[in-house]
Amino acid sequence: MSAFTRTRTIHTLFLQQPTRLLGTGEVWQYCRAHGVATCRKTVRDDLERLAAQGLLSRQGSDNGRRYRLIGEGR
């Protein structure tokens, strides 16, 4: 699965639940259910990339970090 498809799937999840904080595990399960997950680390890297692009905000420390969509539904 391409990185673009995986990133688009992750972004769609956040658009569906714009005010909810989501952790890597929840996002990974969603990606697995939609056939785009490779491994948990890849999903974590995708989340960090979306945060660096300004689409997601980071909440918490590295261990147990959660993410929220920026701007939408807040």
HUQUIGI-V514726 format. One record per pair of residues at least 4 apart in sequence whose C-alpha atoms are under 8 Angstrom apart, sorted by the first residue. I is the first residue (numbers start at 1). J is the second residue. D is the distance in whole Angstrom. If there is no record, write none. Layout:
i | j | d
I | J | D
I | J | D
This chain:
i | j | d
1 | 5 | 7
1 | 6 | 7
1 | 36 | 6
1 | 37 | 8
1 | 38 | 8
2 | 6 | 6
3 | 7 | 6
4 | 8 | 6
5 | 9 | 6
5 | 36 | 7
6 | 10 | 6
6 | 31 | 7
6 | 36 | 6
6 | 37 | 7
7 | 11 | 6
7 | 46 | 6
7 | 50 | 8
8 | 12 | 6
9 | 13 | 6
9 | 31 | 7
9 | 36 | 8
10 | 14 | 7
10 | 27 | 7
10 | 31 | 7
10 | 47 | 8
11 | 15 | 6
12 | 16 | 6
13 | 17 | 7
13 | 27 | 8
13 | 30 | 8
14 | 18 | 5
14 | 20 | 8
14 | 68 | 7
14 | 69 | 6
15 | 69 | 7
15 | 72 | 7
18 | 68 | 7
18 | 69 | 6
18 | 72 | 6
18 | 73 | 5
18 | 74 | 7
19 | 68 | 7
19 | 69 | 7
19 | 72 | 8
19 | 73 | 6
19 | 74 | 6
20 | 68 | 6
21 | 66 | 6
21 | 67 | 5
21 | 68 | 5
22 | 26 | 6
22 | 27 | 7
22 | 66 | 5
22 | 67 | 5
22 | 68 | 7
23 | 27 | 6
23 | 64 | 7
23 | 65 | 6
23 | 66 | 4
23 | 67 | 6
24 | 28 | 6
24 | 40 | 7
24 | 43 | 7
24 | 44 | 6
24 | 47 | 8
24 | 65 | 8
24 | 66 | 7
25 | 29 | 6
25 | 40 | 7
26 | 30 | 6
27 | 31 | 6
27 | 43 | 7
28 | 32 | 6
28 | 37 | 6
28 | 39 | 8
28 | 40 | 6
28 | 43 | 6
29 | 33 | 6
30 | 34 | 6
31 | 35 | 6
31 | 36 | 5
31 | 37 | 5
32 | 36 | 6
32 | 37 | 5
32 | 38 | 8
37 | 42 | 8
37 | 43 | 7
38 | 42 | 7
38 | 43 | 8
39 | 43 | 7
40 | 44 | 6
41 | 45 | 6
42 | 46 | 6
43 | 47 | 6
44 | 48 | 6
45 | 49 | 6
46 | 50 | 6
47 | 51 | 6
47 | 56 | 8
47 | 67 | 8
48 | 52 | 6
49 | 53 | 6
50 | 54 | 6
50 | 55 | 5
50 | 56 | 6
51 | 55 | 6
51 | 56 | 4
51 | 57 | 6
51 | 58 | 7
52 | 56 | 8
54 | 70 | 7
55 | 69 | 6
55 | 70 | 6
56 | 67 | 6
56 | 68 | 5
56 | 69 | 5
56 | 70 | 5
57 | 67 | 6
57 | 68 | 5
57 | 69 | 6
57 | 70 | 6
58 | 65 | 7
58 | 66 | 6
58 | 67 | 5
58 | 68 | 7
59 | 65 | 6
59 | 66 | 5
59 | 67 | 6
59 | 68 | 8
60 | 64 | 7
60 | 65 | 5
60 | 66 | 6
61 | 65 | 5
70 | 74 | 8
